[in-house]
Amino acid sequence: AVIDGDLSRTFVETTLGFHTACTVLAQLIGNIQTDANSAKKYWYFVRLMGRETSHVTLEAALQTRPNIVLIGEGVAAKRLSLRGLTLRIADSVAKRAEAGKNFGVIVLPEGLVSSIPEMSALISEINAAFREGATTDTVRNHLTDWSKALFDFLPSFIQRQLLLDRESSGNLHLSQIQTDQLMASMVGRELARRKAEGSFRGKFSPICSFGGYESRCATPTVFDCQYVYFVLNSLLEFKCSRQRLRLPLCFF
């Protein structure tokens, strides 16, 4: 079982441990919301588990209702650019600042970068360059002009993370990319520009956090305990019936 919420089969409707992960992360977000409303001076960017899907982020957000939620599938469907996401978040921050609220909570999945079209293209080109034998010093030379311009535009810490060690398949570990800090940095740039031209008079103090390993090691909820018991019982009965019929066993 994984906690990203992207593993299911015919006899397993949802990931084992999904309820536990969402419960723990919802509690974490709720505590952060309480702190944000108490201090009234910080914007929290909370990155949650979720590579290709945003199921955990969506469920945790439905339970806690943060100010902004970024869903990877929605970003990919609307083909929102990094610039477009930045402007949307900056507009929300500015609107709350007009009401005297220079604080809030933003929740996003760790795999968000793979849903942004130009970022996805950049990552694919870097992965391909490494598979062709490029090194961290020469990988930039293998990029197209568009991807090279984007790579140079990104903050230096994101550039370094994009060049970290790959998986055995040659693809990037998305958990290595600090997407929360990337978005905080981009929004900070945009608000600084608006403040310089006089269109933004509020304050923006971001704090980034990652909610992942807390849910990995959490005590299973009652629902998950019962769910696992039911699934294992069903699979055992299915296995026994197959053996009685002398049919080949094939689960998952």
C-alpha positions, 0 to 999 in steps of 0.5 A, spaced: 500 500 500 502 507 498 499 513 501 499 517 495 492 514 493 493 512 486 493 504 487 487 501 486 484 494 483 478 490 482 477 488 489 481 494 492 476 500 491 481 505 494 488 504 497 489 501 504 492 506 508 488 512 504 483 514 510 489 514 515 493 518 511 488 523 510 486 524 517 493 525 519 494 530 514 487 534 515 489 534 522 496 537 520 493 542 516 488 544 521 493 545 526 497 550 521 490 554 520 489 555 527 496 558 528 495 562 521 489 565 524 493 566 531 499 569 528 495 573 522 502 574 519 504 568 515 502 565 508 503 557 509 505 553 503 503 546 505 506 540 500 502 533 501 504 526 498 501 525 491 505 524 485 501 523 479 494 524 483 492 529 488 487 524 491 490 525 498 490 533 497 483 533 495 481 529 501 485 533 506 482 540 503 475 537 503 476 536 510 479 543 512 477 548 507 484 552 506 484 558 503 487 555 496 488 548 494 492 546 487 490 540 484 494 537 479 489 534 475 485 541 474 492 544 472 493 539 467 486 539 464 486 547 464 494 547 462 495 552 467 502 555 466 507 556 472 506 564 470 498 563 470 498 559 477 503 564 480 498 570 478 492 566 481 495 565 487 498 572 488 491 575 486 488 571 492 493 574 496 492 581 494 485 580 495 485 578 502 491 583 504 485 588 502 481 586 507 487 586 512 488 579 512 495 578 510 495 570 512 492 564 509 494 557 508 495 554 501 495 546 500 498 543 494 501 536 492 508 534 491 507 532 484 504 539 481 510 540 477 509 534 473 502 537 471 504 544 469 505 543 461 512 547 461 515 544 467 513 537 465 516 538 458 523 541 462 523 535 466 522 530 460 528 533 456 532 533 463 530 525 464 532 524 456 538 528 457 541 523 463 539 517 459 543 519 453 549 520 458 549 527 460 552 529 466 549 535 471 554 540 468 552 538 461 545 537 461 543 544 460 546 543 453 541 538 451 535 542 452 531 546 447 531 553 447 524 554 451 526 549 456 533 552 457 530 559 458 525 556 463 531 552 467 535 559 467 528 563 470 527 558 475 530 559 482 537 556 483 535 551 489 530 548 484 535 548 478 539 543 483 533 539 485 532 538 477 539 535 477 539 530 483 539 523 482 534 519 478 530 513 479 532 506 476 527 508 470 531 514 469 525 519 471 526 524 476 524 523 484 518 528 484 518 528 492 525 531 491 522 538 488 520 543 493 514 545 490 511 549 496 518 553 496 518 554 488 510 557 488 512 561 495 518 564 491 514 565 485 509 569 488 514 573 492 517 575 486 510 577 483 508 581 489 514 584 490 513 587 483 506 589 484 509 593 491 514 596 487 509 599 482 504 601 488 499 596 486 500 591 492 500 594 499 500 588 503 505 583 506 507 577 504 511 572 509 511 565 506 512 559 511 513 552 507 512 545 510 511 538 507 506 533 510 508 526 508 512 522 513 507 523 518 502 520 515 507 514 513 508 512 520 501 514 523 497 509 527 491 506 522 485 509 523 479 504 525 476 504 518 483 502 515 483 496 520 476 494 518 478 495 511 484 491 511 481 485 515 475 485 510 479 486 504 484 480 506 478 476 508 475 477 501 482 475 498 482 469 502 476 466 501 477 468 493 483 464 494 480 458 497 475 458 492 480 458 486 484 452 490 477 448 490 476 449 483 483 448 481 484 454 477 491 458 477 491 463 482 492 470 480 491 476 484 493 484 482 
